[in-house]
Amino acid sequence: MDVFIEDVCEMRLVAAPGLDIPVPTRLSYSPYDPYAVHFTFAAGTASAATWVFARELLALGVREPCGEGDVRIRPGRSPNGDIVSIALSAPGQEALFEGPLEDVRSWLARTCEEVPPGRESKFLDLEDELRDVLEEVG
């Protein structure tokens, strides 16, 4: 994936009330995948987990609680300032990450400058996508 807009911020994995673990997190966005944002959580030196979800969900979640199912996002406050909480779930697993709201908002604003909301379809090459799907099937 060609990444055009990328940043790193420190999210915190909330392991238990009062116990959190710093997790360097790479925020990635590409106009070639204009509806999605990619969050890569570096859980250790050799492992990382990437979650892909809708940019629109993140844009709403930095303003008000939103999401159902696998990804839920909400703004909040902590003793250290404004945060964004991202709750992720997969079968049998759940994780809650908290990070600096302003860092995420700033990065998100850069993605919107590159690809304005509502204009995402202009960046899709549907012919290439269809050709790739047909090659996989055929």
PALOZA-997871 format. One record per atom (N, C-alpha, C): residue in three letters; x, y, z. Coordinates in steps of 0.02 Angstrom, whole numbers, plus 50000, padded with zeros to 5 digits. Example, Ala and Ser with C-alpha at 12.3 -4.5 7.8 and 13.67 -1.06 7.14 Angstrom:
2
ALA506604971650390
ALA506154977550390
ALA506604983550390
SER506424988850354
SER506844994750357
SER506455000250394
% end
This chain:
138
MET500424994150000
MET500005000050000
MET500455006250000
ASP500335010749953
ASP500695017049953
ASP500385021450007
VAL500795023550053
VAL500555027750108
VAL500765034950095
PHE500285039350096
PHE500435046350084
PHE500425050350149
ILE500015048450196
ILE499955052250258
ILE500065047450315
GLU500595048550352
GLU500775043950405
GLU501025047950465
ASP500895045350524
ASP501135048450585
ASP501205042950637
VAL501575044450689
VAL501645039850745
VAL501445043550808
CYS501055040350850
CYS500885043150915
CYS500915037550966
GLU500925039451029
GLU500935034351081
GLU500225033351107
MET499955027551091
MET499325025551121
MET499495021651185
ARG499005020751227
ARG499115016951289
ARG498605011251290
LEU498845005151297
LEU498414999351305
LEU498184999151377
VAL497524999751388
VAL497254999651456
VAL497164992251475
ALA497624989851518
ALA497614982851538
ALA497134981651596
ALA497064986551638
ALA496614986251697
ALA496544993451722
PRO496034994851763
PRO495975001651789
PRO496625003651825
GLY496905009251803
GLY497525011751832
GLY498145008551805
LEU498085003751759
LEU498665000351731
LEU498635000751655
ASP499085004551625
ASP499115004851553
ASP499825004151529
ILE499885002051466
ILE500535000451436
ILE500615004851374
PRO501175008551369
PRO501285012651309
PRO501385008251247
VAL501065010251193
VAL501105006451130
VAL501215011351073
PRO501815011551044
PRO501915015850985
PRO501425013650930
THR501095018550901
THR500575016950852
THR500675021150789
ARG500685017650732
ARG500765021050668
ARG500065022050638
LEU499915028350620
LEU499285030150588
LEU499435030950514
SER499085027350471
SER499235027550399
SER498605028650359
TYR498685032450304
TYR498135033750259
TYR498405034350188
SER498055031350141
SER498245031850071
SER497635033650028
PRO497705038249983
PRO497155039849937
PRO496955033849894
TYR497385028849888
TYR497215022849849
TYR496725018349887
ASP496645019549951
ASP496145016149993
ASP495785021650032
PRO495415025949997
PRO495205032350025
PRO494695032050082
TYR494355026450089
TYR493845026050142
TYR494125023350208
ALA494745021050208
ALA495015017450265
ALA495605020950298
VAL495655019950363
VAL496255021950400
VAL496565015550429
HIS497215015650438
HIS497585009850463
HIS497945011950527
PHE497815008350581
PHE498165009350644
PHE498585003150657
THR499235003950661
THR499684998350674
THR499964999250744
PHE499764994650788
PHE499974994750858
PHE500584990250865
ALA501144993250885
ALA501764989450893
ALA501784986550963
ALA501564980350970
ALA501504977251035
ALA502174975151064
GLY502674974751025
GLY503334972751048
GLY503834973850992
THR504444971651002
THR504944972850951
THR504824968650889
ALA504514962850896
ALA504434958450838
ALA503704957950814
SER503234960750850
SER502544959850829
SER502174966450826
ALA501704966550780
ALA501274972450772
ALA500594969950747
ALA500074973650764
ALA499404971950741
ALA499124978050707
THR498874977050645
THR498574982550608
THR497824981650606
TRP497464986950624
TRP496744987150619
TRP496564992250566
VAL496114990350522
VAL495874994650468
VAL495134995950480
PHE494955002250481
PHE494245003850489
PHE494095010350453
ALA493465012150451
ALA493235017850410
ALA493495024450437
ARG493755028550391
ARG493965035250410
ARG493375039250437
GLU492795038250408
GLU492195041750431
GLU492025039950504
LEU492135033750523
LEU492025031650592
LEU492505035350639
LEU493135035850620
LEU493625039450661
LEU493445046850665
ALA493245049850609
ALA493065056950609
ALA492485058350656
LEU492005053950659
LEU491445054850705
LEU491675053350777
GLY492075048250785
GLY492295046150852
GLY492735051050889
VAL493075055450853
VAL493475060550889
VAL493035066250914
ARG492385066250893
ARG491915071350916
ARG491395068650965
GLU491185062350955
GLU490665059450997
GLU490715051850996
PRO490455048551047
PRO490495041151048
PRO490145038150986
CYS490455033250956
CYS490155029950899
CYS490445022950890
GLY490145019250846
GLY490375012550829
GLY489995007150864
GLU489965001550831
GLU489654995550859
GLU490094989750839
GLY490064984450878
GLY490434978450858
GLY491174978950869
ASP491554977850816
ASP492284977150821
ASP492664983550838
VAL492404989350818
VAL492754995650830
VAL492275000650860
ARG492455003250918
ARG492065008450952
ARG492545014050971
ILE492355020250957
ILE492805025850967
ILE492425031351005
ARG492785034751050
ARG492475040351085
ARG493015045051111
PRO492845051451113
PRO493305056251144
PRO493215056051220
GLY493705058451256
GLY493655058551329
GLY494185062951360
ARG494215062651426
ARG494725066351463
ARG495085061651509
SER495715063251521
SER496115059551569
SER496495064751610
PRO496835062551663
PRO497225067451701
PRO497755071151659
ASN497945068051603
ASN498445071151559
ASN498155075251502
GLY497495075751497
GLY497195079751444
GLY496675075951404
ASP496495078851347
ASP495985075751304
ASP496265069651270
ILE495855064451266
ILE496065058051236
ILE495525055651187
VAL495725050951147
VAL495255047051106
VAL495335039851129
SER494775036551141
SER494775029451161
SER494555025351101
ILE494915020051088
ILE494755015551033
ILE494705008551062
ALA494105005851063
ALA493994999051088
ALA493944994351028
LEU494354989251028
LEU494384984450973
LEU494204977551000
SER493814973850961
SER493654967050982
SER493664962350923
ALA493884956350938
ALA493894950850890
ALA493644944850930
PRO493454939450897
PRO493204933750935
PRO493674931650992
GLY493424932151053
GLY493804930151111
GLY494324935051135
GLN494364940951104
GLN494874945851124
GLN494584952851122
GLU494814956951169
GLU494624963951170
GLU495224968051192
ALA495264974151167
ALA495804978751187
ALA495524985851187
LEU495754989651235
LEU495574996751239
LEU496215000851236
PHE496245005251186
PHE496815009751178
PHE496585016851190
GLU497005020751222
GLU496875027851231
GLU497485031651207
GLY497355037351174
GLY497905041251148
GLY497735048651146
PRO498225052751130
PRO498115060051129
PRO497635062151073
LEU497075064851093
LEU496555066851046
LEU496825071750994
GLU497215076651015
GLU497455081650968
GLU497905078650915
ASP498325073750933
ASP498755070450883
ASP498335066950830
VAL497825063350851
VAL497405059750804
VAL496995064650761
ARG496725069750792
ARG496345074850754
ARG496785078350702
SER497395079950721
SER497845083350675
SER498005078950615
TRP498165072650628
TRP498305067950574
TRP497695067050530
LEU497105066250561
LEU496485065450524
LEU496345071550479
ALA496475077450504
ALA496385083550464
ALA496825083450402
ARG497435080850409
ARG497885080350351
ARG497605075550299
THR497285070150321
THR496985065450273
THR496405068850236
CYS496045073150271
CYS495475076550241
CYS495695082050193
GLU496285084750203
GLU496555089550155
GLU496745085950091
GLU497025080050097
GLU497235076150039
GLU496625073350001
VAL496145070550037
VAL495535067850008
VAL494945070450049
PRO494625075650024
PRO494065078550062
PRO493505073450071
PRO493195073350131
PRO492625068950142
PRO492085070050089
GLY491815064550065
GLY491325064850011
GLY491615064449942
ARG492275064949937
ARG492615064749872
ARG493025058349863
GLU492965053649909
GLU493375047549908
GLU493305043649843
SER492705043249816
SER492605039249755
SER493005041849696
LYS493185048149697
LYS493585051049643
LYS494295048149641
PHE494505045049696
PHE495175042349702
PHE495215034849689
LEU494635031749677
LEU494625024549664
LEU494705023249590
ASP495095018149574
ASP495155015849505
ASP494745009449500
LEU494105010149485
LEU493645004449485
LEU493814999349432
GLU494085001549375
GLU494274996849323
GLU494834992149347
ASP495344994949381
ASP495884990749408
ASP495614986049461
GLU495184988649504
GLU494894984449557
GLU494504978649527
LEU494084979949478
LEU493684974749445
LEU494134969749411
ARG494654972049377
ARG495124967549344
ARG495454962949395
ASP495664965649452
ASP495974961549504
ASP495494956249530
VAL494864958049540
VAL494364953249565
VAL494254947749513
LEU494184949649451
LEU494064944749398
LEU494664940049389
GLU495274942549397
GLU495874938249393
GLU495884933249450
GLU495674935249510
GLU495654930749567
GLU495144925249557
VAL494564926949528
VAL494024922149517
VAL494184917449460
GLY494484920249407
GLY494604916349346
GLY495224912649349
% end
